[in-house]
């Protein structure tokens, strides 16, 4: 461990941009564990090497580099949305005195994400749609919009599961994207109580992805609620210390100073385009967790799908329709045969 990954997430959204919420070492308050850092070498993202460049590897100097980078370039839109969602969750916890967290107990982290009003349940409804009983005797609140008997947190952005490249694709609509099970069906196609899949013989939701905070599977996590006294006795942060980036107030101010709307209709990804790029069209046609248009649960795409054969010129309606759709390239065009420059 070394780089404060929550900040790298906001800056780059790259493959090593990890640990939103409480996942970063600085946000967990683990500075004692990071007194000295090893200088990065090969195999590490350039964004992370840049943060350590010109320093002795100490947390203070790296933190200064991060602050300068955030001030100069700002956080990525997706990273900022995640931080805003975490902020709303923290404010809700401070207001109610009930701290909801999504955690992997085996990881040693306090939590991997905060549960707030906009957090999504496995059933597909938000936490705000779930209701506690008056005495709050149950472990998890039941959903008021479906048969779900208890809230189970599920990530709602691709960046939370390491698929940071998806929102960067032209025409990608984050409103219809859902994390998927190993059976290739989305979490909404699984029963929220038994976890069995409604579309195949899968008996439980086993994530085809990992949490970027702890690198554990979804099934390794639990949704847990603690009151303020319980967290105080366990030495866990409460109040303002529970806010995102509380241990780095300068960076916190730069990241959270501009309110961001959490509406799914605004800014969850690049502006939606009526004619998305081919990779997004293939996702919608073949992936059950994107648009839910394919009952087969996701196709087995190949290189031929990316480079469809070009129809002969002058062919009738078939060739015209493919040309109109923009599919004018073929695999042979991408890899033309080598010409002989000599005769045997």
C-alpha positions in Angstrom: 0.0 0.0 0.0 1.1 3.5 -0.5 -0.7 6.0 -2.8 -4.0 7.4 -1.5 -6.1 5.6 -4.1 -9.3 7.6 -3.5 -7.6 10.7 -4.8 -6.0 8.8 -7.7 -9.5 7.7 -8.6 -10.8 11.2 -8.8 -7.8 12.3 -10.8 -7.5 9.6 -13.4 -10.0 6.9 -13.1 -7.3 4.5 -14.3 -6.9 0.8 -13.7 -5.0 1.4 -10.4 -7.4 4.2 -9.3 -8.8 2.4 -6.3 -10.4 2.7 -3.0 -13.2 5.2 -3.1 -15.0 6.0 0.2 -12.9 4.9 3.1 -10.6 2.8 1.0 -7.7 5.2 0.8 -5.1 4.9 3.4 -5.2 8.6 4.2 -9.0 8.5 4.5 -8.9 5.6 6.9 -6.5 7.6 9.0 -3.8 5.0 8.5 -0.9 7.4 8.3 1.1 5.5 10.9 1.1 2.6 8.5 2.4 4.8 5.7 5.3 6.6 7.4 7.5 5.7 4.6 6.7 4.5 1.0 8.8 2.7 -1.5 9.4 4.6 -4.7 7.4 3.0 -7.5 9.0 1.3 -10.4 7.8 -0.6 -13.5 4.3 -2.1 -13.6 2.7 0.9 -11.9 0.4 3.4 -13.6 2.0 6.6 -14.7 -0.5 8.6 -12.7 0.7 6.9 -9.5 4.4 7.3 -10.4 3.8 11.0 -11.0 2.4 11.4 -7.5 5.6 10.0 -6.0 8.1 11.6 -8.4 10.4 14.1 -6.8 9.5 13.0 -3.2 11.2 10.9 -0.6 8.1 8.7 -0.5 6.7 10.3 2.7 3.0 10.7 3.1 3.3 14.5 3.6 5.1 15.0 0.3 2.9 12.7 -1.7 -0.1 14.4 -0.2 1.2 17.7 -1.3 1.7 16.4 -4.9 -1.9 15.1 -4.8 -3.3 18.5 -3.6 -1.4 20.3 -6.5 -2.7 17.8 -9.0 -6.3 18.1 -7.9 -6.0 21.9 -7.8 -4.5 22.0 -11.4 -6.7 19.3 -13.1 -9.6 18.7 -10.7 -11.2 15.3 -10.1 -12.7 13.2 -12.8 -16.5 13.5 -13.2 -17.1 9.9 -12.1 -14.7 10.2 -9.1 -16.5 13.4 -8.0 -19.9 11.7 -8.3 -18.7 8.9 -6.0 -17.3 11.4 -3.5 -20.6 13.3 -3.5 -22.6 10.1 -2.9 -20.2 9.3 0.0 -20.7 12.8 1.3 -24.5 12.4 1.3 -24.2 9.1 3.0 -22.0 10.6 5.7 -24.4 13.5 6.3 -27.3 11.1 6.6 -25.4 9.1 9.2 -24.5 12.2 11.2 -28.1 13.4 11.1 -29.7 10.1 12.1 -26.9 8.7 14.3 -27.1 5.4 12.2 -24.0 4.6 10.3 -24.6 2.4 7.3 -21.5 0.8 5.8 -20.6 -1.9 3.2 -17.6 -3.8 4.4 -15.5 -6.9 4.1 -14.8 -8.0 7.6 -11.8 -10.1 6.5 -10.1 -7.1 4.9 -9.3 -5.2 8.0 -10.9 -2.0 6.6 -13.5 -0.1 8.6 -15.6 -0.2 5.4 -15.5 -0.2 1.6 -18.3 2.2 1.1 -20.9 4.3 3.0 -24.6 3.5 2.6 -26.7 6.6 2.0 -29.9 7.7 0.3 -28.7 7.1 -3.3 -27.0 3.7 -2.5 -28.5 0.9 -4.6 -29.7 -2.4 -3.2 -29.4 -5.8 -4.9 -33.2 -5.6 -5.6 -32.5 -2.5 -7.8 -34.1 0.1 -5.5 -32.3 2.8 -3.6 -31.8 2.9 0.1 -34.3 5.7 0.4 -37.0 3.2 -0.7 -36.2 0.9 2.2 -37.9 1.3 5.5 -36.9 0.5 9.1 -39.4 -0.6 11.7 -40.0 1.7 14.6 -37.8 -0.3 17.0 -35.2 -1.0 14.3 -34.9 -4.6 15.6 -34.1 -6.0 12.1 -30.6 -6.2 10.8 -31.5 -4.6 7.5 -34.4 -2.4 6.3 -37.0 -4.0 4.0 -37.9 -2.4 0.6 -41.2 -0.6 0.3 -41.3 -1.1 -3.5 -40.7 -4.9 -3.9 -40.5 -8.1 -2.0 -36.9 -7.5 -0.8 -36.7 -8.2 2.9 -33.4 -6.5 3.6 -31.1 -4.0 2.0 -28.0 -5.4 0.4 -25.6 -2.8 -1.0 -24.5 -3.1 -4.7 -22.1 -0.8 -6.5 -23.9 1.5 -9.0 -20.9 2.9 -11.0 -18.4 0.9 -13.1 -15.5 2.7 -11.4 -16.5 1.1 -8.1 -15.7 -2.4 -9.5 -12.6 -1.4 -11.6 -14.3 -1.0 -14.9 -13.3 2.7 -15.2 -13.2 2.6 -19.0 -16.9 2.1 -19.5 -18.2 5.6 -18.8 -15.5 6.9 -21.2 -17.1 5.1 -24.2 -19.1 7.3 -26.5 -22.8 6.8 -25.9 -22.4 4.7 -22.8 -25.6 5.2 -20.7 -24.8 4.5 -17.0 -28.5 4.5 -16.2 -29.0 1.1 -17.7 -25.7 -0.5 -16.6 -25.7 -3.0 -13.7 -23.0 -5.1 -12.1 -23.3 -8.8 -13.2 -23.0 -12.2 -11.7 -20.7 -14.9 -13.0 -23.8 -16.3 -14.8 -23.6 -13.1 -16.9 -27.0 -11.8 -15.6 -27.4 -8.6 -13.7 -28.1 -8.3 -10.0 -31.7 -7.2 -10.8 -32.2 -10.6 -12.5 -31.5 -12.4 -9.1 -34.1 -12.8 -6.4 -33.2 -10.2 -3.7 -34.0 -12.7 -0.9 -32.8 -16.2 -2.1 -30.2 -14.6 -4.5 -31.0 -17.3 -7.1 -31.1 -16.2 -10.7 -34.5 -15.9 -12.5 -33.0 -16.5 -15.9 -30.8 -19.6 -15.4 -29.9 -22.3 -12.9 -27.5 -20.0 -10.9 -28.3 -20.5 -7.2 -26.6 -17.4 -5.8 -25.2 -14.1 -6.9 -21.4 -14.5 -7.3 -19.9 -11.3 -8.6 -17.9 -11.4 -11.8 -15.9 -8.5 -10.5 -14.0 -7.4 -7.3 -14.4 -4.4 -4.9 -11.7 -1.9 -5.7 -11.3 -1.1 -2.0 -10.5 -4.6 -0.6 -10.3 -6.6 -3.9 -12.9 -9.0 -2.4 -16.0 -10.4 -4.1 -19.4 -9.0 -3.5 -20.4 -12.1 -1.6 -17.5 -11.5 0.8 -19.1 -8.3 2.0 -22.0 -7.4 4.3 -24.3 -4.4 4.7 -24.1 -3.3 8.3 -25.5 -0.5 10.4 -24.0 0.8 13.7 -25.1 3.5 16.0 -22.8 6.3 17.2 -22.1 4.7 20.5 -21.1 1.4 19.0 -18.6 3.0 16.7 -17.2 5.2 19.4 -16.5 2.1 21.6 -14.8 0.4 18.7 -12.6 3.5 18.0 -14.2 4.1 14.6 -14.7 7.6 13.2 -18.0 9.4 13.9 -19.4 12.8 13.2 -17.3 15.0 10.9 -14.5 12.4 11.0 -16.8 10.1 9.1 -17.0 12.5 6.1 -15.1 11.6 2.9 -11.4 12.8 2.9 -11.7 14.0 6.5 -8.0 13.4 7.1 -7.1 15.7 4.2 -9.2 18.8 4.6 -7.5 20.8 1.9 -8.2 18.1 -0.7 -11.7 17.6 0.8 -12.5 21.2 0.2 -11.3 21.2 -3.4 -13.3 18.0 -4.2 -16.5 18.6 -2.4 -16.8 22.4 -2.6 -19.1 22.3 -5.7 -22.4 20.5 -5.2 -23.1 17.8 -7.7 -26.6 16.5 -8.6 -26.9 12.8 -8.1 -29.8 12.4 -10.6 -29.3 9.5 -13.0 -30.3 11.9 -15.7 -27.4 14.2 -15.3 -23.7 13.6 -15.5 -23.3 10.0 -14.5 -21.2 9.5 -17.6 -20.3 11.2 -20.8 -23.3 12.8 -22.5 -25.6 10.1 -23.9 -25.6 9.9 -27.7 -28.3 8.4 -29.8 -25.6 6.8 -32.0 -23.2 5.2 -29.5 -19.9 3.7 -30.6 -19.9 0.0 -31.7 -18.6 -1.4 -28.4 -21.6 0.1 -26.6 -24.1 -1.1 -29.3 -22.6 -4.6 -28.9 -23.1 -4.4 -25.1 -26.7 -3.5 -25.5 -27.3 -6.3 -27.9 -25.5 -9.0 -26.1 -25.0 -8.1 -22.4 -27.8 -8.9 -20.1 -26.4 -6.4 -17.5 -26.6 -3.5 -20.0 -30.1 -2.6 -21.1 -31.4 -6.1 -20.3 -32.3 -6.5 -24.0 -30.8 -9.9 -24.5 -32.4 -12.9 -22.8 -29.4 -15.1 -23.6 -27.4 -13.4 -20.9 -24.6 -12.0 -23.0 -23.0 -13.0 -26.2 -19.7 -14.6 -26.9 -18.2 -11.8 -29.0 -15.2 -12.3 -31.2 -12.7 -10.3 -33.2 -14.9 -10.8 -36.2 -17.6 -8.8 -34.4 -15.3 -5.8 -34.1 -14.3 -6.0 -37.8 -17.4 -7.3 -39.8 -16.7 -8.3 -43.4 -17.3 -5.5 -45.9 -20.1 -6.2 -48.4 -19.2 -6.2 -52.1 -19.8 -2.9 -53.7 -23.0 -2.7 -55.7 -24.8 -5.3 -53.6 -28.4 -4.5 -53.1 -30.3 -3.6 -49.9 -28.1 -5.7 -47.6 -24.9 -3.8 -48.6 -26.7 -0.5 -48.4 -28.1 -1.1 -45.0 -24.7 -2.1 -43.6 -23.1 0.9 -45.2 -25.8 3.1 -43.7 -25.1 1.7 -40.2 -21.4 2.6 -40.4 -20.1 -1.0 -40.6 -17.8 -0.4 -43.5 -14.6 -2.0 -42.3 -13.6 -5.7 -42.2 -11.0 -7.8 -40.5 -9.1 -8.0 -43.9 -9.0 -4.2 -43.9 -7.3 -4.1 -40.5 -4.8 -6.8 -41.3 -4.3 -6.7 -45.1 -2.3 -9.6 -46.7 1.4 -9.0 -47.1 2.4 -8.2 -50.7 5.2 -10.1 -52.3 8.1 -7.9 -53.4 10.0 -10.6 -55.2 9.2 -13.7 -57.3 10.6 -17.1 -56.3 
